[in-house]
Amino acid sequence: MDPKYIRNFAIIAHIDHGKSTLSDRLLELTGSLTQREMQAQVLDAMDLERERGITIKAHSVRMMYQAHDGQTYQLNLIDTPGHVDFSYEVSRSLASCEGALLVVDASQGVEAQTLANAYLAISNGLEIIPVINKIDLPSADIPRTKEMIENTVGLPADDAIAVSAKTGLNVADILEAVVALIPPPTGDSEKPLQALIFDSWFDPYKGVIVLARVINGTLRKGQRIKLMSNGKVFDVESMGVLTPKPVEIAELSAGEVGFFVATIKDVADTKVGDTITDPTNPATEMLPGFEDIKSMVFAGLYTVESHEHGALREALGKLKLNDASFSFEPESSVALGFGFRCGFLGLLHMEIIQERLEREFGLDLITTAPGVGYKVHLTGGTTLEVQNPSRWPDPTTIDSVEEPVIIAKILTNEEYVGNILKLVEEKRGKQQNMEYVSANRVMITYELPLNEIVLDFYDRLKSVSRGYASLDYHLSGTWTSPMVKMDILVSGEPVDALSIIVHRDFAYERGKALVHKMKELIPRQMFEVAIQAAIGSKIVARETVSAIKKDVLAKCYGGDISRKRKLLDKQKEGKKRMKRIGKVDIPQEAFLAVLKVGE
Ligand SMILES: Nc1nc2c(ncn2[C@@H]2O[C@H](COP(=O)(O)OP(=O)(O)OP(=O)(O)O)[C@@H](O)[C@H]2O)c(=O)[nH]1
């Protein structure tokens, strides 16, 4: 198609501001889907996404739209993931577009992620059309939302389109604005091929499916392609566009977006952000912005039943086929047996993988507390990358430790600033900036150790701000910090899977809180159980779980068999996620106690 009539755009928004609902409306208006065909929120394809109401993977849909000028335009809507864990993918999706709809909930206003995504869009040179959504709500405040867009994002918002994605009110105006305001792509179909990969996944029937935006040149069915980051060469077997139903096509020319299937076996070969070229007439340069993304958060995954270990390995292998950003390698624990150390982009990513393992593969898992990767410099001059506390070297051999640090931007209402500052200070934060972005909204920028964020930061932030704070973060570097390993002893025995890495100055407090929480979480046994926190041989905290005195069934005084059964079933249910360590049954929650300390 003549690029003049192509518009590539994304919708960026804070979680729950209505991106999926609006996408569905646009599909409906362009006749891409009839109402009958339309399942609620087609773009969120995975069940899990639908259930959790979040968009995990980016997809793209081609819509044909006849504008008021009589011309038919090809509109490619590129969906972007809405969560900070996936901000690299967001940035690559945005790099495939010339414009973006910035959707802001009229009752909530601009949130941290609205801003983070808007900045990504601005830095990718996109034309941004502000859209104020949910104007059907009684609490909608259009003038205030406009003011916030102007003050925080720095975009003129007089012409913001006020819509209700729910009722469809004014949504048609968005399509006209897309055609009128978003520039057409400028690539050249005659130049050597350069196509940007912005998503890929593994389909059990078709193999690896790649979504790409052709920047220059033409990508044709049957042609040979080369991936510029790794030099690997494949043949394109089929290609198409999602309308949202897949429709086969023979080529994608400069400016167009679509998917293809090639002789690619491993999704890890198709890295988001990579450039595809033609090996017979290669482009001289990769497209800018490619990064090899790394796992930031690590945790051990074990099965409750040791005989399910093989099934876990198989399931992890299958998930990895679909998700190159997730990594795993075997590890073993004295307490838990054989398991895997898994790497994730962030906590949400970790929860998603965990849930899929349990739901799709029927595994019962024990997860150890998530932690980050440290660079440990030894006195002998060598440096270790340590992602597992049980690999922490002997403290006498450690010269210094570098821990990863993030820049966190927290957007909140004035009245919660005090609470939030207290929280970030407690989390070892260093203030970078604090400014009013509108009459009562404040943007707080802090440098914080990632290790503090992966623990309970999100939940704590939510509770101290009553939900009126949003967070966006990105990795910014490292700090040299006196980190130490803290062991947890149950009945005098160290349980390796419970060890965590903490800052020396906070170890005492953390240890006290942790054993206290564990005391609540470990059920009483027939005997007394001591729970201790120790650094090296020094015990820093201790609690005792006292022994059970009575038989639980004694309460039922014989007679009522169904009540008895219920009670036993309840106990069984409770047992499911326990791991017997020595003589003590430790429930899953206790392994994650460190996440719950503030509760
Ligand atoms: N009243 C009202 N509710 C809306 C409107 N648009 C969306 N919603 C509701 O807001 C909630 C979130 O909408 P989604 O479309 O799932 O939001 P999203 O931005 O796609 O969310 P993520 O996928 O998590 O990023 C849903 O319950 C929608 O029904 C609107 O115009 N008016």
The ligand as an ORCA input file, in Angstrom:
! r2SCAN-3c Opt
* xyz 0 1
  N     -17.451      3.651     32.958
  C     -16.518      3.337     32.065
  N     -15.738      2.284     32.264
  C     -14.803      1.987     31.341
  C     -14.630      2.767     30.172
  N     -13.620      2.234     29.459
  C     -13.181      1.160     30.151
  N     -13.896      1.007     31.282
  C     -13.736     -0.034     32.318
  O     -12.483      0.139     32.938
  C     -11.905     -1.123     33.263
  C     -10.539     -1.255     32.626
  O     -10.680     -1.231     31.234
  P      -9.655     -2.015     30.285
  O     -10.060     -1.681     28.895
  O      -9.551     -3.435     30.660
  O      -8.335     -1.261     30.707
  P      -6.880     -1.460     30.149
  O      -6.271     -0.110     30.158
  O      -6.901     -2.222     28.888
  O      -6.240     -2.281     31.280
  P      -4.867     -3.090     31.145
  O      -5.073     -4.111     30.079
  O      -4.784     -3.690     32.504
  O      -3.820     -2.085     30.851
  C     -12.887     -2.166     32.750
  O     -13.676     -2.569     33.829
  C     -13.709     -1.411     31.731
  O     -15.003     -1.927     31.580
  C     -15.495      3.905     29.994
  O     -15.433      4.645     29.026
  N     -16.410      4.126     30.973
*
